[in-house]
Amino acid sequence: MLEPLQITLLAVAGFLAGAVNGVAGGGSLISFPALLAMGYSPVAANVTSALTTLPGYLGGLAGYRDELPAIGGRVLRLTAVTVAGAACGSAILLVAPQEQFTSVVPVLVLASVAALALQGVVARRLAKARAADGGRGLLAAQFVVSVYGGYFAAGLGVMMLAVLGAFVAENLHRLNALKGALSLIVGSVSALAFTVFGPVQWLPVAVMSVAGLAGGRGGVVLARRVSPEILRWLVVSAGLVLSVALFLR
């Protein structure tokens, strides 16, 4: 049973993760280490963090509701490979020895930090060039990204946006809407798998999900006062510290 102070700290972490996701992305780099700090194993922290981010996917997608009709066909086309990839990633996490996940966590955190750091570069490149719609290449790339998202969700949004931008000829708003819809699918598949088979810690899920929703709303206010770039680099810096600490553990 968690102590009141621990619940308070998880609520603060959930709020901050929701706010960061709403402004710059990378909220998992707050929720995941917060759960590690509470003493949960890396796998338990990962699956619990994944469930706490699901409401954020819904909220983010709602912000692009005007773009949804235009990207519906592409969502349907990519749903099968997205579901398959997320299911594979989740299965690998749950079936493989916990020591294996523990050993690769520092690398995964570093990869997600790199993805977040390159977010601005990706957005600028996508604003300048549009590739023709991809065929099998898009399906294969989306499958790989979905496997990653099912295994470890941090940085998923930036990686998926880079893949979609390389293969889909659309403006950035529609690409973000498509990314949001597909991220929600990945998150839903993972949440189902983890709920049935994973070591989910339900009290932290409840606390951090509610706080994350409030944080998402607060992120709108924060975005008007703090540059998203500043916030993003603060998260990147914290992620680098976390990655080094995990490598040295």
C-alpha positions as CSV (number, residue, x, y, z in Angstrom):
1,M,0.0,0.0,0.0
2,L,1.3,3.4,-0.9
3,E,1.9,6.1,1.7
4,P,0.1,9.4,1.4
5,L,3.3,11.1,0.4
6,Q,4.0,8.6,-2.4
7,I,0.4,9.1,-3.7
8,T,1.0,12.8,-3.7
9,L,4.3,12.5,-5.6
10,L,2.7,10.2,-8.2
11,A,-0.1,12.8,-8.6
12,V,2.4,15.5,-9.1
13,A,4.3,13.3,-11.6
14,G,1.1,12.5,-13.4
15,F,0.1,16.2,-13.6
16,L,3.5,17.1,-15.0
17,A,3.5,14.3,-17.5
18,G,0.0,15.4,-18.7
19,A,1.1,19.0,-19.0
20,V,4.3,18.1,-20.9
21,N,2.5,15.8,-23.2
22,G,0.0,18.6,-24.0
23,V,2.8,21.1,-24.8
24,A,5.9,19.3,-26.0
25,G,5.5,15.6,-25.7
26,G,7.7,13.2,-23.7
27,G,5.5,12.8,-20.6
28,S,6.5,9.2,-20.3
29,L,10.0,10.4,-19.4
30,I,8.4,11.8,-16.2
31,S,5.8,9.1,-15.4
32,F,8.2,6.1,-15.9
33,P,11.0,7.3,-13.6
34,A,8.5,8.4,-11.0
35,L,7.2,4.8,-10.9
36,L,10.8,3.5,-10.7
37,A,11.4,5.8,-7.8
38,M,8.4,4.3,-6.0
39,G,10.2,1.0,-6.0
40,Y,8.3,-0.7,-8.8
41,S,10.3,-3.0,-11.2
42,P,11.1,-1.7,-14.6
43,V,8.5,-3.9,-16.3
44,A,5.8,-2.9,-13.8
45,A,6.7,0.7,-14.1
46,N,6.6,0.5,-17.9
47,V,3.2,-1.2,-18.2
48,T,1.7,1.1,-15.5
49,S,3.1,4.2,-17.2
50,A,1.6,3.0,-20.5
51,L,-1.9,2.8,-19.1
52,T,-1.6,6.3,-17.6
53,T,-0.8,7.8,-21.0
54,L,-3.9,6.4,-22.7
55,P,-6.2,9.3,-21.6
56,G,-3.7,11.7,-23.0
57,Y,-3.9,10.0,-26.4
58,L,-7.7,10.6,-26.4
59,G,-7.3,14.2,-25.4
60,G,-4.7,14.8,-28.1
61,L,-6.8,13.2,-30.8
62,A,-9.8,15.4,-29.8
63,G,-7.7,18.4,-30.6
64,Y,-7.6,17.3,-34.2
65,R,-11.2,16.4,-34.6
66,D,-11.5,18.7,-37.6
67,E,-8.8,16.7,-39.5
68,L,-10.2,13.3,-38.6
69,P,-12.6,12.9,-41.6
70,A,-9.7,13.6,-44.0
71,I,-7.5,10.9,-42.5
72,G,-10.1,8.2,-41.8
73,G,-9.1,6.1,-44.9
74,R,-5.5,6.0,-44.0
75,V,-6.3,5.1,-40.4
76,L,-8.3,2.1,-41.6
77,R,-5.5,1.1,-44.0
78,L,-2.9,1.2,-41.3
79,T,-4.9,-0.3,-38.4
80,A,-4.1,-3.9,-39.1
81,V,-0.3,-3.5,-39.1
82,T,-0.5,-1.1,-36.1
83,V,-2.5,-3.6,-34.1
84,A,-0.2,-6.4,-35.1
85,G,2.9,-4.4,-34.2
86,A,1.6,-3.2,-30.9
87,A,0.5,-6.8,-30.0
88,C,4.0,-8.1,-30.9
89,G,5.8,-5.5,-28.8
90,S,3.5,-6.0,-25.8
91,A,4.0,-9.8,-26.1
92,I,7.7,-9.5,-26.2
93,L,7.7,-7.3,-23.1
94,L,5.5,-9.7,-21.2
95,V,7.1,-13.0,-22.3
96,A,10.8,-12.1,-22.3
97,P,12.7,-12.3,-19.0
98,Q,12.4,-9.2,-16.9
99,E,16.2,-9.0,-16.8
100,Q,16.3,-8.5,-20.5
101,F,14.0,-5.4,-20.4
102,T,16.0,-4.0,-17.4
103,S,19.2,-4.3,-19.4
104,V,17.8,-2.4,-22.5
105,V,15.8,0.3,-20.5
106,P,18.8,2.8,-20.5
107,V,19.1,2.4,-24.3
108,L,15.3,2.8,-24.8
109,V,15.2,5.9,-22.6
110,L,18.2,7.4,-24.6
111,A,16.4,6.6,-27.9
112,S,13.2,8.4,-26.6
113,V,15.3,11.4,-25.5
114,A,16.9,11.6,-28.9
115,A,13.5,11.4,-30.6
116,L,12.2,14.2,-28.4
117,A,15.4,16.3,-29.0
118,L,14.9,15.9,-32.8
119,Q,11.2,16.7,-32.7
120,G,11.8,20.3,-34.0
121,V,14.0,19.1,-36.8
122,V,11.5,16.5,-37.9
123,A,8.7,19.1,-37.9
124,R,10.7,21.5,-40.0
125,R,11.7,18.9,-42.5
126,L,8.1,17.7,-42.8
127,A,7.0,21.3,-43.4
128,K,9.3,21.7,-46.3
129,A,8.9,18.4,-48.1
130,R,6.2,15.8,-48.7
131,A,6.9,12.3,-50.0
132,A,4.4,10.5,-52.2
133,D,2.1,8.1,-50.4
134,G,4.1,4.9,-49.5
135,G,3.0,1.4,-50.1
136,R,4.6,-1.6,-48.5
137,G,7.4,0.6,-47.2
138,L,4.9,2.5,-45.1
139,L,3.2,-0.6,-43.8
140,A,6.6,-2.1,-42.8
141,A,7.8,1.0,-41.1
142,Q,4.5,1.5,-39.3
143,F,4.7,-2.1,-38.1
144,V,8.2,-1.6,-36.7
145,V,7.3,1.7,-34.9
146,S,4.2,0.0,-33.5
147,V,6.3,-2.9,-32.1
148,Y,8.5,-0.3,-30.4
149,G,5.3,1.4,-29.0
150,G,4.0,-1.8,-27.7
151,Y,7.3,-2.6,-25.9
152,F,8.2,0.9,-24.6
153,A,5.9,3.9,-25.5
154,A,8.2,6.8,-24.7
155,G,9.1,8.7,-27.8
156,L,6.5,6.9,-29.9
157,G,4.8,10.0,-31.2
158,V,7.9,11.6,-32.6
159,M,9.1,8.3,-34.2
160,M,5.7,7.7,-35.7
161,L,5.5,11.3,-37.1
162,A,8.8,10.9,-38.8
163,V,7.7,7.6,-40.4
164,L,4.4,9.1,-41.6
165,G,6.1,12.2,-42.9
166,A,8.5,10.1,-45.0
167,F,5.7,8.2,-46.7
168,V,2.5,10.2,-46.5
169,A,1.8,13.3,-48.6
170,E,-0.2,15.4,-46.2
171,N,0.2,18.7,-44.3
172,L,1.6,18.6,-40.8
173,H,-1.8,19.0,-39.0
174,R,-3.2,15.9,-40.8
175,L,0.0,14.0,-40.1
176,N,-0.4,14.9,-36.4
177,A,-4.0,13.7,-36.5
178,L,-3.0,10.5,-38.1
179,K,-0.2,10.0,-35.6
180,G,-2.7,10.6,-32.8
181,A,-5.2,8.1,-34.1
182,L,-2.5,5.4,-34.6
183,S,-0.9,6.1,-31.2
184,L,-4.3,5.6,-29.6
185,I,-4.5,2.2,-31.3
186,V,-1.1,1.2,-30.1
187,G,-1.9,2.4,-26.6
188,S,-5.3,0.6,-26.6
189,V,-3.8,-2.7,-27.7
190,S,-1.0,-2.4,-25.1
191,A,-3.4,-1.4,-22.4
192,L,-5.6,-4.5,-23.1
193,A,-2.6,-6.8,-23.1
194,F,-1.1,-5.4,-20.0
195,T,-4.5,-5.3,-18.2
196,V,-5.0,-9.1,-18.8
197,F,-1.4,-10.3,-18.5
198,G,0.8,-7.6,-17.1
199,P,1.8,-6.5,-13.6
200,V,-0.2,-3.3,-13.7
201,Q,-0.2,-1.3,-10.5
202,W,-3.8,0.0,-10.4
203,L,-3.6,2.6,-7.7
204,P,-0.8,4.5,-9.5
205,V,-2.8,4.2,-12.7
206,A,-5.8,5.8,-11.1
207,V,-3.9,8.6,-9.4
208,M,-1.7,9.5,-12.4
209,S,-4.5,9.2,-15.0
210,V,-6.7,11.7,-13.2
211,A,-3.8,14.0,-12.5
212,G,-2.7,13.7,-16.1
213,L,-6.0,14.8,-17.4
214,A,-5.8,17.9,-15.2
215,G,-2.2,18.4,-16.3
216,G,-3.2,18.3,-19.9
217,R,-5.7,21.1,-19.4
218,G,-3.0,23.0,-17.4
219,G,-0.6,22.4,-20.3
220,V,-2.8,24.7,-22.4
221,V,-2.2,27.5,-19.9
222,L,1.5,26.6,-19.7
223,A,1.9,26.8,-23.4
224,R,0.8,30.4,-23.4
225,R,3.4,31.3,-20.8
226,V,6.4,29.0,-21.5
227,S,7.9,28.3,-24.8
228,P,7.3,24.6,-25.8
229,E,11.0,24.6,-26.9
230,I,12.2,25.4,-23.4
231,L,9.9,22.8,-21.8
232,R,11.0,20.2,-24.4
233,W,14.7,20.8,-23.6
234,L,14.0,20.6,-19.9
235,V,12.5,17.2,-20.4
236,V,15.4,16.1,-22.7
237,S,17.8,17.2,-20.0
238,A,16.0,15.2,-17.3
239,G,15.8,12.2,-19.7
240,L,19.6,12.3,-20.2
241,V,20.2,12.4,-16.5
242,L,17.8,9.4,-16.1
243,S,19.5,7.5,-18.9
244,V,23.0,8.0,-17.4
245,A,21.6,6.9,-13.9
246,L,20.1,3.8,-15.4
247,F,23.4,3.0,-17.3
248,L,25.3,3.3,-14.0
249,R,22.8,1.2,-12.0
